[in-house]
């Protein structure tokens, strides 16, 4: 079950964000999972309580959302939705495509509690 290792890496990133915000606890973690990411959402949820035990995220709520598979056509240049077993262009039907999204796991937001009250930290703003 590699989801435990994935979850541990996720919690490390969440803790880094929380510490940068001087948080005393993590309240909520929002993650998007692509169908081609190789991560099973249910197994990730099961691993979550183990991975966050003893961290600032212990007791936090994990929210998982699915992200669509999108491909860019090398022939017509369109970006369209695709199915996992059918990565063809939705515009012209060509099979020569590149995956744009749907093969990743994305930490979208982290809600933390700081001594002055709750706040939302976005990992995209972390440098």
Phi and psi in radians as a Rosetta constraint file:
Dihedral C 1 N 2 CA 2 C 2 CIRCULARHARMONIC -1.336 0.35
Dihedral N 2 CA 2 C 2 N 3 CIRCULARHARMONIC -0.143 0.35
Dihedral C 2 N 3 CA 3 C 3 CIRCULARHARMONIC -1.079 0.35
Dihedral N 3 CA 3 C 3 N 4 CIRCULARHARMONIC -0.512 0.35
Dihedral C 3 N 4 CA 4 C 4 CIRCULARHARMONIC -1.129 0.35
Dihedral N 4 CA 4 C 4 N 5 CIRCULARHARMONIC -0.783 0.35
Dihedral C 4 N 5 CA 5 C 5 CIRCULARHARMONIC -1.122 0.35
Dihedral N 5 CA 5 C 5 N 6 CIRCULARHARMONIC -0.695 0.35
Dihedral C 5 N 6 CA 6 C 6 CIRCULARHARMONIC -1.103 0.35
Dihedral N 6 CA 6 C 6 N 7 CIRCULARHARMONIC -0.768 0.35
Dihedral C 6 N 7 CA 7 C 7 CIRCULARHARMONIC -1.153 0.35
Dihedral N 7 CA 7 C 7 N 8 CIRCULARHARMONIC -0.678 0.35
Dihedral C 7 N 8 CA 8 C 8 CIRCULARHARMONIC -1.102 0.35
Dihedral N 8 CA 8 C 8 N 9 CIRCULARHARMONIC -0.722 0.35
Dihedral C 8 N 9 CA 9 C 9 CIRCULARHARMONIC -1.138 0.35
Dihedral N 9 CA 9 C 9 N 10 CIRCULARHARMONIC -0.664 0.35
Dihedral C 9 N 10 CA 10 C 10 CIRCULARHARMONIC -1.089 0.35
Dihedral N 10 CA 10 C 10 N 11 CIRCULARHARMONIC -0.794 0.35
Dihedral C 10 N 11 CA 11 C 11 CIRCULARHARMONIC -1.136 0.35
Dihedral N 11 CA 11 C 11 N 12 CIRCULARHARMONIC -0.634 0.35
Dihedral C 11 N 12 CA 12 C 12 CIRCULARHARMONIC -1.053 0.35
Dihedral N 12 CA 12 C 12 N 13 CIRCULARHARMONIC -0.752 0.35
Dihedral C 12 N 13 CA 13 C 13 CIRCULARHARMONIC -1.153 0.35
Dihedral N 13 CA 13 C 13 N 14 CIRCULARHARMONIC -0.745 0.35
Dihedral C 13 N 14 CA 14 C 14 CIRCULARHARMONIC -1.083 0.35
Dihedral N 14 CA 14 C 14 N 15 CIRCULARHARMONIC -0.790 0.35
Dihedral C 14 N 15 CA 15 C 15 CIRCULARHARMONIC -1.096 0.35
Dihedral N 15 CA 15 C 15 N 16 CIRCULARHARMONIC -0.674 0.35
Dihedral C 15 N 16 CA 16 C 16 CIRCULARHARMONIC -1.068 0.35
Dihedral N 16 CA 16 C 16 N 17 CIRCULARHARMONIC -0.759 0.35
Dihedral C 16 N 17 CA 17 C 17 CIRCULARHARMONIC -1.123 0.35
Dihedral N 17 CA 17 C 17 N 18 CIRCULARHARMONIC -0.787 0.35
Dihedral C 17 N 18 CA 18 C 18 CIRCULARHARMONIC -1.089 0.35
Dihedral N 18 CA 18 C 18 N 19 CIRCULARHARMONIC -0.767 0.35
Dihedral C 18 N 19 CA 19 C 19 CIRCULARHARMONIC -1.148 0.35
Dihedral N 19 CA 19 C 19 N 20 CIRCULARHARMONIC -0.651 0.35
Dihedral C 19 N 20 CA 20 C 20 CIRCULARHARMONIC -1.117 0.35
Dihedral N 20 CA 20 C 20 N 21 CIRCULARHARMONIC -0.469 0.35
Dihedral C 20 N 21 CA 21 C 21 CIRCULARHARMONIC -1.656 0.35
Dihedral N 21 CA 21 C 21 N 22 CIRCULARHARMONIC 0.093 0.35
Dihedral C 21 N 22 CA 22 C 22 CIRCULARHARMONIC 0.990 0.35
Dihedral N 22 CA 22 C 22 N 23 CIRCULARHARMONIC 0.735 0.35
Dihedral C 22 N 23 CA 23 C 23 CIRCULARHARMONIC -1.428 0.35
Dihedral N 23 CA 23 C 23 N 24 CIRCULARHARMONIC 2.650 0.35
Dihedral C 23 N 24 CA 24 C 24 CIRCULARHARMONIC -1.732 0.35
Dihedral N 24 CA 24 C 24 N 25 CIRCULARHARMONIC -0.299 0.35
Dihedral C 24 N 25 CA 25 C 25 CIRCULARHARMONIC -2.850 0.35
Dihedral N 25 CA 25 C 25 N 26 CIRCULARHARMONIC 2.749 0.35
Dihedral C 25 N 26 CA 26 C 26 CIRCULARHARMONIC -1.752 0.35
Dihedral N 26 CA 26 C 26 N 27 CIRCULARHARMONIC 2.264 0.35
Dihedral C 26 N 27 CA 27 C 27 CIRCULARHARMONIC -1.692 0.35
Dihedral N 27 CA 27 C 27 N 28 CIRCULARHARMONIC -0.780 0.35
Dihedral C 27 N 28 CA 28 C 28 CIRCULARHARMONIC -2.564 0.35
Dihedral N 28 CA 28 C 28 N 29 CIRCULARHARMONIC 2.473 0.35
Dihedral C 28 N 29 CA 29 C 29 CIRCULARHARMONIC -2.216 0.35
Dihedral N 29 CA 29 C 29 N 30 CIRCULARHARMONIC 2.216 0.35
Dihedral C 29 N 30 CA 30 C 30 CIRCULARHARMONIC -1.996 0.35
Dihedral N 30 CA 30 C 30 N 31 CIRCULARHARMONIC 2.239 0.35
Dihedral C 30 N 31 CA 31 C 31 CIRCULARHARMONIC -2.318 0.35
Dihedral N 31 CA 31 C 31 N 32 CIRCULARHARMONIC 2.424 0.35
Dihedral C 31 N 32 CA 32 C 32 CIRCULARHARMONIC -1.853 0.35
Dihedral N 32 CA 32 C 32 N 33 CIRCULARHARMONIC 2.379 0.35
Dihedral C 32 N 33 CA 33 C 33 CIRCULARHARMONIC -2.167 0.35
Dihedral N 33 CA 33 C 33 N 34 CIRCULARHARMONIC 2.206 0.35
Dihedral C 33 N 34 CA 34 C 34 CIRCULARHARMONIC -1.461 0.35
Dihedral N 34 CA 34 C 34 N 35 CIRCULARHARMONIC 2.576 0.35
Dihedral C 34 N 35 CA 35 C 35 CIRCULARHARMONIC -1.087 0.35
Dihedral N 35 CA 35 C 35 N 36 CIRCULARHARMONIC -0.369 0.35
Dihedral C 35 N 36 CA 36 C 36 CIRCULARHARMONIC -1.767 0.35
Dihedral N 36 CA 36 C 36 N 37 CIRCULARHARMONIC 0.217 0.35
Dihedral C 36 N 37 CA 37 C 37 CIRCULARHARMONIC -1.289 0.35
Dihedral N 37 CA 37 C 37 N 38 CIRCULARHARMONIC -0.354 0.35
Dihedral C 37 N 38 CA 38 C 38 CIRCULARHARMONIC 1.463 0.35
Dihedral N 38 CA 38 C 38 N 39 CIRCULARHARMONIC 0.126 0.35
Dihedral C 38 N 39 CA 39 C 39 CIRCULARHARMONIC -1.924 0.35
Dihedral N 39 CA 39 C 39 N 40 CIRCULARHARMONIC 2.218 0.35
Dihedral C 39 N 40 CA 40 C 40 CIRCULARHARMONIC -1.538 0.35
Dihedral N 40 CA 40 C 40 N 41 CIRCULARHARMONIC 2.033 0.35
Dihedral C 40 N 41 CA 41 C 41 CIRCULARHARMONIC -0.931 0.35
Dihedral N 41 CA 41 C 41 N 42 CIRCULARHARMONIC -0.750 0.35
Dihedral C 41 N 42 CA 42 C 42 CIRCULARHARMONIC -1.134 0.35
Dihedral N 42 CA 42 C 42 N 43 CIRCULARHARMONIC -0.684 0.35
Dihedral C 42 N 43 CA 43 C 43 CIRCULARHARMONIC -1.220 0.35
Dihedral N 43 CA 43 C 43 N 44 CIRCULARHARMONIC -0.591 0.35
Dihedral C 43 N 44 CA 44 C 44 CIRCULARHARMONIC -1.127 0.35
Dihedral N 44 CA 44 C 44 N 45 CIRCULARHARMONIC -0.737 0.35
Dihedral C 44 N 45 CA 45 C 45 CIRCULARHARMONIC -1.071 0.35
Dihedral N 45 CA 45 C 45 N 46 CIRCULARHARMONIC -0.720 0.35
Dihedral C 45 N 46 CA 46 C 46 CIRCULARHARMONIC -1.136 0.35
Dihedral N 46 CA 46 C 46 N 47 CIRCULARHARMONIC -0.664 0.35
Dihedral C 46 N 47 CA 47 C 47 CIRCULARHARMONIC -1.317 0.35
Dihedral N 47 CA 47 C 47 N 48 CIRCULARHARMONIC -0.362 0.35
Dihedral C 47 N 48 CA 48 C 48 CIRCULARHARMONIC -1.010 0.35
Dihedral N 48 CA 48 C 48 N 49 CIRCULARHARMONIC -0.832 0.35
Dihedral C 48 N 49 CA 49 C 49 CIRCULARHARMONIC -1.120 0.35
Dihedral N 49 CA 49 C 49 N 50 CIRCULARHARMONIC -0.581 0.35
Dihedral C 49 N 50 CA 50 C 50 CIRCULARHARMONIC -1.252 0.35
Dihedral N 50 CA 50 C 50 N 51 CIRCULARHARMONIC -0.788 0.35
Dihedral C 50 N 51 CA 51 C 51 CIRCULARHARMONIC -1.174 0.35
Dihedral N 51 CA 51 C 51 N 52 CIRCULARHARMONIC -0.581 0.35
Dihedral C 51 N 52 CA 52 C 52 CIRCULARHARMONIC -1.651 0.35
Dihedral N 52 CA 52 C 52 N 53 CIRCULARHARMONIC -0.041 0.35
Dihedral C 52 N 53 CA 53 C 53 CIRCULARHARMONIC -1.016 0.35
Dihedral N 53 CA 53 C 53 N 54 CIRCULARHARMONIC 2.228 0.35
Dihedral C 53 N 54 CA 54 C 54 CIRCULARHARMONIC 1.394 0.35
Dihedral N 54 CA 54 C 54 N 55 CIRCULARHARMONIC 0.137 0.35
Dihedral C 54 N 55 CA 55 C 55 CIRCULARHARMONIC -1.924 0.35
Dihedral N 55 CA 55 C 55 N 56 CIRCULARHARMONIC 3.107 0.35
Dihedral C 55 N 56 CA 56 C 56 CIRCULARHARMONIC -1.130 0.35
Dihedral N 56 CA 56 C 56 N 57 CIRCULARHARMONIC -0.337 0.35
Dihedral C 56 N 57 CA 57 C 57 CIRCULARHARMONIC -1.587 0.35
Dihedral N 57 CA 57 C 57 N 58 CIRCULARHARMONIC 0.020 0.35
Dihedral C 57 N 58 CA 58 C 58 CIRCULARHARMONIC -1.053 0.35
Dihedral N 58 CA 58 C 58 N 59 CIRCULARHARMONIC 2.096 0.35
Dihedral C 58 N 59 CA 59 C 59 CIRCULARHARMONIC 1.615 0.35
Dihedral N 59 CA 59 C 59 N 60 CIRCULARHARMONIC -0.048 0.35
Dihedral C 59 N 60 CA 60 C 60 CIRCULARHARMONIC -1.244 0.35
Dihedral N 60 CA 60 C 60 N 61 CIRCULARHARMONIC 2.739 0.35
Dihedral C 60 N 61 CA 61 C 61 CIRCULARHARMONIC -1.609 0.35
Dihedral N 61 CA 61 C 61 N 62 CIRCULARHARMONIC 2.294 0.35
Dihedral C 61 N 62 CA 62 C 62 CIRCULARHARMONIC -1.819 0.35
Dihedral N 62 CA 62 C 62 N 63 CIRCULARHARMONIC 2.111 0.35
Dihedral C 62 N 63 CA 63 C 63 CIRCULARHARMONIC -1.950 0.35
Dihedral N 63 CA 63 C 63 N 64 CIRCULARHARMONIC 2.175 0.35
Dihedral C 63 N 64 CA 64 C 64 CIRCULARHARMONIC -1.952 0.35
Dihedral N 64 CA 64 C 64 N 65 CIRCULARHARMONIC 2.356 0.35
Dihedral C 64 N 65 CA 65 C 65 CIRCULARHARMONIC -2.245 0.35
Dihedral N 65 CA 65 C 65 N 66 CIRCULARHARMONIC 2.541 0.35
Dihedral C 65 N 66 CA 66 C 66 CIRCULARHARMONIC -1.499 0.35
Dihedral N 66 CA 66 C 66 N 67 CIRCULARHARMONIC 2.482 0.35
Dihedral C 66 N 67 CA 67 C 67 CIRCULARHARMONIC -1.952 0.35
Dihedral N 67 CA 67 C 67 N 68 CIRCULARHARMONIC 2.594 0.35
Dihedral C 67 N 68 CA 68 C 68 CIRCULARHARMONIC -1.317 0.35
Dihedral N 68 CA 68 C 68 N 69 CIRCULARHARMONIC 2.741 0.35
Dihedral C 68 N 69 CA 69 C 69 CIRCULARHARMONIC -1.515 0.35
Dihedral N 69 CA 69 C 69 N 70 CIRCULARHARMONIC 2.189 0.35
Dihedral C 69 N 70 CA 70 C 70 CIRCULARHARMONIC -2.202 0.35
Dihedral N 70 CA 70 C 70 N 71 CIRCULARHARMONIC 2.418 0.35
Dihedral C 70 N 71 CA 71 C 71 CIRCULARHARMONIC -2.184 0.35
Dihedral N 71 CA 71 C 71 N 72 CIRCULARHARMONIC 2.651 0.35
Dihedral C 71 N 72 CA 72 C 72 CIRCULARHARMONIC -1.905 0.35
Dihedral N 72 CA 72 C 72 N 73 CIRCULARHARMONIC 2.201 0.35
Dihedral C 72 N 73 CA 73 C 73 CIRCULARHARMONIC -1.393 0.35
Dihedral N 73 CA 73 C 73 N 74 CIRCULARHARMONIC 2.263 0.35
Dihedral C 73 N 74 CA 74 C 74 CIRCULARHARMONIC -1.338 0.35
Dihedral N 74 CA 74 C 74 N 75 CIRCULARHARMONIC -0.250 0.35
Dihedral C 74 N 75 CA 75 C 75 CIRCULARHARMONIC -1.593 0.35
Dihedral N 75 CA 75 C 75 N 76 CIRCULARHARMONIC -0.962 0.35
Dihedral C 75 N 76 CA 76 C 76 CIRCULARHARMONIC -1.784 0.35
Dihedral N 76 CA 76 C 76 N 77 CIRCULARHARMONIC -0.211 0.35
Dihedral C 76 N 77 CA 77 C 77 CIRCULARHARMONIC 1.439 0.35
Dihedral N 77 CA 77 C 77 N 78 CIRCULARHARMONIC -0.035 0.35
Dihedral C 77 N 78 CA 78 C 78 CIRCULARHARMONIC -1.270 0.35
Dihedral N 78 CA 78 C 78 N 79 CIRCULARHARMONIC 2.587 0.35
Dihedral C 78 N 79 CA 79 C 79 CIRCULARHARMONIC -1.876 0.35
Dihedral N 79 CA 79 C 79 N 80 CIRCULARHARMONIC 2.101 0.35
Dihedral C 79 N 80 CA 80 C 80 CIRCULARHARMONIC -2.373 0.35
Dihedral N 80 CA 80 C 80 N 81 CIRCULARHARMONIC 2.854 0.35
Dihedral C 80 N 81 CA 81 C 81 CIRCULARHARMONIC -1.257 0.35
Dihedral N 81 CA 81 C 81 N 82 CIRCULARHARMONIC 2.652 0.35
Dihedral C 81 N 82 CA 82 C 82 CIRCULARHARMONIC -2.484 0.35
Dihedral N 82 CA 82 C 82 N 83 CIRCULARHARMONIC 2.926 0.35
Dihedral C 82 N 83 CA 83 C 83 CIRCULARHARMONIC -1.783 0.35
Dihedral N 83 CA 83 C 83 N 84 CIRCULARHARMONIC 2.671 0.35
Dihedral C 83 N 84 CA 84 C 84 CIRCULARHARMONIC -0.954 0.35
Dihedral N 84 CA 84 C 84 N 85 CIRCULARHARMONIC -0.664 0.35
Dihedral C 84 N 85 CA 85 C 85 CIRCULARHARMONIC -1.708 0.35
Dihedral N 85 CA 85 C 85 N 86 CIRCULARHARMONIC 0.132 0.35
Dihedral C 85 N 86 CA 86 C 86 CIRCULARHARMONIC -2.556 0.35
Dihedral N 86 CA 86 C 86 N 87 CIRCULARHARMONIC 1.370 0.35
Dihedral C 86 N 87 CA 87 C 87 CIRCULARHARMONIC -1.529 0.35
Dihedral N 87 CA 87 C 87 N 88 CIRCULARHARMONIC 0.977 0.35
Dihedral C 87 N 88 CA 88 C 88 CIRCULARHARMONIC -1.858 0.35
Dihedral N 88 CA 88 C 88 N 89 CIRCULARHARMONIC 2.794 0.35
Dihedral C 88 N 89 CA 89 C 89 CIRCULARHARMONIC -1.164 0.35
Dihedral N 89 CA 89 C 89 N 90 CIRCULARHARMONIC 2.270 0.35
Dihedral C 89 N 90 CA 90 C 90 CIRCULARHARMONIC -1.320 0.35
Dihedral N 90 CA 90 C 90 N 91 CIRCULARHARMONIC -0.232 0.35
Dihedral C 90 N 91 CA 91 C 91 CIRCULARHARMONIC -1.581 0.35
Dihedral N 91 CA 91 C 91 N 92 CIRCULARHARMONIC -0.960 0.35
Dihedral C 91 N 92 CA 92 C 92 CIRCULARHARMONIC -1.948 0.35
Dihedral N 92 CA 92 C 92 N 93 CIRCULARHARMONIC -0.157 0.35
Dihedral C 92 N 93 CA 93 C 93 CIRCULARHARMONIC 1.459 0.35
Dihedral N 93 CA 93 C 93 N 94 CIRCULARHARMONIC 0.058 0.35
Dihedral C 93 N 94 CA 94 C 94 CIRCULARHARMONIC -1.203 0.35
Dihedral N 94 CA 94 C 94 N 95 CIRCULARHARMONIC 2.556 0.35
Dihedral C 94 N 95 CA 95 C 95 CIRCULARHARMONIC -1.571 0.35
Dihedral N 95 CA 95 C 95 N 96 CIRCULARHARMONIC -0.163 0.35
Dihedral C 95 N 96 CA 96 C 96 CIRCULARHARMONIC -1.467 0.35
Dihedral N 96 CA 96 C 96 N 97 CIRCULARHARMONIC 1.532 0.35
Dihedral C 96 N 97 CA 97 C 97 CIRCULARHARMONIC -2.264 0.35
Dihedral N 97 CA 97 C 97 N 98 CIRCULARHARMONIC 2.843 0.35
Dihedral C 97 N 98 CA 98 C 98 CIRCULARHARMONIC -2.129 0.35
Dihedral N 98 CA 98 C 98 N 99 CIRCULARHARMONIC 2.364 0.35
Dihedral C 98 N 99 CA 99 C 99 CIRCULARHARMONIC -1.245 0.35
Dihedral N 99 CA 99 C 99 N 100 CIRCULARHARMONIC 2.219 0.35
Dihedral C 99 N 100 CA 100 C 100 CIRCULARHARMONIC -1.715 0.35
Dihedral N 100 CA 100 C 100 N 101 CIRCULARHARMONIC -0.694 0.35
Dihedral C 100 N 101 CA 101 C 101 CIRCULARHARMONIC -2.669 0.35
Dihedral N 101 CA 101 C 101 N 102 CIRCULARHARMONIC 2.814 0.35
Dihedral C 101 N 102 CA 102 C 102 CIRCULARHARMONIC 1.950 0.35
Dihedral N 102 CA 102 C 102 N 103 CIRCULARHARMONIC -0.090 0.35
Dihedral C 102 N 103 CA 103 C 103 CIRCULARHARMONIC -1.995 0.35
Dihedral N 103 CA 103 C 103 N 104 CIRCULARHARMONIC 0.349 0.35
Dihedral C 103 N 104 CA 104 C 104 CIRCULARHARMONIC -2.257 0.35
Dihedral N 104 CA 104 C 104 N 105 CIRCULARHARMONIC 2.937 0.35
Dihedral C 104 N 105 CA 105 C 105 CIRCULARHARMONIC -2.112 0.35
Dihedral N 105 CA 105 C 105 N 106 CIRCULARHARMONIC 2.154 0.35
Dihedral C 105 N 106 CA 106 C 106 CIRCULARHARMONIC -2.142 0.35
Dihedral N 106 CA 106 C 106 N 107 CIRCULARHARMONIC 2.149 0.35
Dihedral C 106 N 107 CA 107 C 107 CIRCULARHARMONIC -1.414 0.35
Dihedral N 107 CA 107 C 107 N 108 CIRCULARHARMONIC 1.950 0.35
Dihedral C 107 N 108 CA 108 C 108 CIRCULARHARMONIC -1.624 0.35
Dihedral N 108 CA 108 C 108 N 109 CIRCULARHARMONIC -0.839 0.35
Dihedral C 108 N 109 CA 109 C 109 CIRCULARHARMONIC -2.554 0.35
Dihedral N 109 CA 109 C 109 N 110 CIRCULARHARMONIC 2.716 0.35
Dihedral C 109 N 110 CA 110 C 110 CIRCULARHARMONIC -2.332 0.35
Dihedral N 110 CA 110 C 110 N 111 CIRCULARHARMONIC 2.127 0.35
Dihedral C 110 N 111 CA 111 C 111 CIRCULARHARMONIC -1.708 0.35
Dihedral N 111 CA 111 C 111 N 112 CIRCULARHARMONIC 2.227 0.35
Dihedral C 111 N 112 CA 112 C 112 CIRCULARHARMONIC -2.163 0.35
Dihedral N 112 CA 112 C 112 N 113 CIRCULARHARMONIC 2.794 0.35
Dihedral C 112 N 113 CA 113 C 113 CIRCULARHARMONIC -1.894 0.35
Dihedral N 113 CA 113 C 113 N 114 CIRCULARHARMONIC 2.220 0.35
Dihedral C 113 N 114 CA 114 C 114 CIRCULARHARMONIC -1.958 0.35
Dihedral N 114 CA 114 C 114 N 115 CIRCULARHARMONIC 2.929 0.35
Dihedral C 114 N 115 CA 115 C 115 CIRCULARHARMONIC -1.044 0.35
Dihedral N 115 CA 115 C 115 N 116 CIRCULARHARMONIC -0.454 0.35
Dihedral C 115 N 116 CA 116 C 116 CIRCULARHARMONIC -1.566 0.35
Dihedral N 116 CA 116 C 116 N 117 CIRCULARHARMONIC -0.069 0.35
Dihedral C 116 N 117 CA 117 C 117 CIRCULARHARMONIC 2.391 0.35
Dihedral N 117 CA 117 C 117 N 118 CIRCULARHARMONIC 3.100 0.35
Dihedral C 117 N 118 CA 118 C 118 CIRCULARHARMONIC -1.270 0.35
Dihedral N 118 CA 118 C 118 N 119 CIRCULARHARMONIC 2.681 0.35
Dihedral C 118 N 119 CA 119 C 119 CIRCULARHARMONIC -2.641 0.35
Dihedral N 119 CA 119 C 119 N 120 CIRCULARHARMONIC 2.850 0.35
Dihedral C 119 N 120 CA 120 C 120 CIRCULARHARMONIC -1.987 0.35
Dihedral N 120 CA 120 C 120 N 121 CIRCULARHARMONIC 2.257 0.35
Dihedral C 120 N 121 CA 121 C 121 CIRCULARHARMONIC -1.946 0.35
Dihedral N 121 CA 121 C 121 N 122 CIRCULARHARMONIC 2.364 0.35
Dihedral C 121 N 122 CA 122 C 122 CIRCULARHARMONIC -1.854 0.35
Dihedral N 122 CA 122 C 122 N 123 CIRCULARHARMONIC 2.190 0.35
Dihedral C 122 N 123 CA 123 C 123 CIRCULARHARMONIC -1.079 0.35
Dihedral N 123 CA 123 C 123 N 124 CIRCULARHARMONIC -0.392 0.35
Dihedral C 123 N 124 CA 124 C 124 CIRCULARHARMONIC -1.184 0.35
Dihedral N 124 CA 124 C 124 N 125 CIRCULARHARMONIC -0.363 0.35
Dihedral C 124 N 125 CA 125 C 125 CIRCULARHARMONIC -1.604 0.35
Dihedral N 125 CA 125 C 125 N 126 CIRCULARHARMONIC -0.057 0.35
Dihedral C 125 N 126 CA 126 C 126 CIRCULARHARMONIC -1.436 0.35
Dihedral N 126 CA 126 C 126 N 127 CIRCULARHARMONIC 2.343 0.35
